[in-house]
Amino acid sequence: MKPKVGRPKTGRRSNPDYHQHSVWLPGTVQSEVLKALVMPDGSRYEFSKLVEHLLRCWLQEGAKIKAAKTSQLQGVALTAVQADVVSALVNLKCGQVAAEQAVRAACDSSDFDTLFRAALRSMCSGGIETDGRANRAQSLC
């Protein structure tokens, strides 16, 4: 067996979890972004990391909007903090309905941490019905 020649395959190009995509941007936007990605010490923030960060934020915002729309359909709108807690629970793979039930059953708090802990306690106590998916909150208890 011949030894492999060259450097080992590392990085995103050889990582199967990453996929390359092309986008069309106006030249002025691209040049402004590339200038803004230069850090004060002269290093450069990677464009792909910026795009990944922006897309993750966009997905989270979409989840919050979806949670707010779902709760509005149920009659009572969630507050912004409640929607954030529901989004966090859904990100932990809790079901949407179970997360909303837990938030509604939890204490009335405008503090994210307090409400999140109370919602987890509510889910862990077993008083919340799951919506058919495995309820990850149970495993966090």
C-alpha positions in Angstrom: 0.0 0.0 0.0 1.4 3.4 -1.0 1.6 6.1 1.6 -0.6 9.1 0.8 1.2 12.1 -0.6 0.4 15.7 0.3 -1.2 17.3 3.2 -4.1 15.6 5.0 -7.6 16.6 3.9 -9.0 19.0 6.5 -11.3 21.9 6.4 -14.8 22.5 5.0 -14.0 21.4 1.4 -13.4 17.8 2.5 -16.0 17.9 5.3 -19.2 16.1 4.2 -21.3 18.3 6.5 -20.5 21.4 4.4 -21.8 22.1 0.9 -20.6 24.8 -1.4 -23.2 27.3 -2.7 -23.0 30.2 -5.1 -24.8 33.5 -4.8 -25.2 36.5 -7.0 -24.4 39.8 -5.2 -24.1 43.3 -6.6 -20.5 44.2 -6.9 -20.9 47.2 -4.6 -22.4 45.1 -1.8 -19.6 42.5 -2.1 -16.8 45.1 -2.0 -18.4 46.9 1.0 -18.8 43.6 2.9 -15.2 42.5 2.1 -13.9 45.8 3.5 -16.0 45.4 6.6 -14.7 41.9 7.2 -11.2 43.2 7.9 -10.6 43.3 11.6 -8.7 46.1 13.4 -5.7 43.8 13.8 -5.6 43.2 10.0 -7.0 39.7 10.1 -10.1 38.9 8.0 -13.4 37.4 9.3 -14.4 34.7 6.9 -17.2 35.5 4.5 -18.7 32.0 4.8 -18.9 32.3 8.6 -20.7 35.6 8.2 -23.2 34.0 5.8 -23.7 31.1 8.2 -24.2 33.4 11.1 -26.8 35.5 9.2 -28.6 32.4 8.0 -28.8 30.9 11.5 -30.2 34.2 12.9 -32.7 34.3 10.0 -33.8 30.7 10.9 -34.2 31.6 14.6 -36.2 34.6 13.7 -38.4 32.5 11.5 -39.0 30.1 14.4 -40.0 33.0 16.6 -42.4 34.3 14.0 -43.8 30.8 13.5 -44.3 30.4 17.2 -46.0 33.7 17.5 -48.3 32.9 14.6 -49.1 29.5 16.0 -50.0 31.0 19.4 -52.1 33.7 17.9 -54.1 31.0 16.1 -54.7 29.5 19.5 -56.3 32.7 20.7 -53.7 34.3 23.0 -50.5 35.8 21.7 -47.3 35.0 23.4 -45.1 37.8 24.7 -41.7 38.3 23.1 -39.9 36.6 26.0 -42.4 33.7 25.9 -41.8 33.3 22.2 -38.1 33.2 22.8 -38.5 30.5 25.5 -40.7 28.4 23.1 -38.0 28.9 20.4 -35.3 27.7 22.8 -37.3 24.6 23.8 -38.0 23.8 20.2 -34.3 24.1 19.4 -33.7 21.5 22.2 -36.0 19.2 20.1 -39.1 19.6 22.3 -42.3 19.6 20.4 -43.8 23.0 19.5 -47.1 22.3 21.2 -45.5 20.9 24.3 -43.1 23.9 24.5 -46.1 26.4 24.2 -48.0 24.4 26.9 -45.0 24.5 29.2 -44.5 28.2 28.7 -48.2 29.0 29.3 -48.2 26.7 32.5 -45.0 28.3 33.8 -44.8 31.4 36.0 -45.6 34.9 34.7 -42.1 36.3 34.3 -40.6 38.8 31.9 -37.1 37.3 32.5 -36.0 34.7 30.0 -34.0 32.6 32.4 -36.7 32.5 35.1 -39.4 31.6 32.5 -37.1 29.0 30.8 -36.4 27.2 34.1 -40.0 27.3 35.1 -41.1 25.9 31.7 -38.5 23.1 32.0 -39.8 22.3 35.5 -43.3 22.2 34.1 -42.2 19.8 31.3 -40.2 17.6 33.7 -43.1 17.3 36.2 -44.9 15.3 33.5 -47.9 17.6 33.4 -47.3 18.5 29.7 -48.5 16.3 26.9 -46.0 15.8 24.1 -47.1 16.2 20.5 -46.0 12.8 19.3 -42.2 13.5 19.2 -39.7 12.5 21.8 -39.7 15.2 24.4 -36.0 16.1 24.9 -36.9 18.2 28.0 -37.6 15.0 29.9 -34.0 13.9 29.3 -32.7 17.3 30.5 -34.4 16.9 33.9 
